[in-house]
């Protein structure tokens, strides 16, 4: 999946929130691991993160196009 949650972790650092804190806030260890690995998470997870961090989805996730996806569709 060509997404990056780098922005999420940068925001967490700014707000002083650790990965362990996400778990205490109800985000499962499996979901935290998926975020670290930049794999799929569902929109309800993104919504929960937005609620917890008081932000918008674009503050958490970034679309990274595949390098070979540069061709016109």
C-alpha positions in Angstrom: 0.0 0.0 0.0 1.6 3.3 -1.0 0.8 5.2 2.2 3.0 6.5 4.9 2.1 7.2 8.5 5.2 9.3 9.0 3.1 12.4 9.6 1.3 10.5 12.4 4.5 9.8 14.2 5.8 13.3 13.8 2.5 14.7 15.3 2.8 12.2 18.1 6.3 13.4 18.9 5.2 17.1 18.8 2.3 16.2 21.2 4.4 14.0 23.4 2.4 10.9 22.7 4.3 7.5 22.6 3.2 4.3 20.8 2.5 2.8 24.2 0.1 5.8 24.9 -1.9 4.8 21.8 -2.4 1.4 23.3 -3.6 2.9 26.6 -6.0 5.0 24.5 -7.6 1.9 23.0 -5.5 1.4 19.8 -4.6 -2.3 19.8 -0.9 -3.4 19.6 -1.7 -5.0 16.2 -3.0 -1.7 14.8 0.1 0.1 16.2 2.3 -2.4 14.5 0.4 -1.9 11.2 0.9 1.9 11.5 4.7 1.4 12.1 4.9 -0.9 9.0 2.8 1.6 6.9 0.2 -1.1 6.1 -3.6 -0.8 5.8 -5.7 0.3 8.7 -9.4 1.0 8.4 -11.0 4.4 8.5 -12.5 3.9 11.9 -8.9 3.6 13.2 -8.0 6.9 11.4 -11.1 8.5 12.9 -10.1 7.3 16.4 -6.6 8.7 16.0 -8.0 12.0 14.8 -10.2 12.1 17.9 -7.4 11.3 20.2 -4.8 13.6 18.7 -7.3 16.4 17.8 -6.4 16.5 14.1 -7.6 15.7 10.6 -6.8 12.5 8.5 -4.4 14.5 6.3 -2.4 15.2 9.4 -1.7 11.5 9.9 -1.4 9.8 6.5 0.3 10.6 3.2 -0.2 9.0 -0.1 3.1 7.9 -1.7 2.7 6.9 -5.4 4.5 3.8 -6.6 7.7 4.7 -8.5 6.5 2.5 -11.4 3.0 4.1 -11.2 4.2 7.2 -13.0 2.5 6.1 -16.2 -0.8 7.7 -17.3 -3.9 5.8 -16.4 
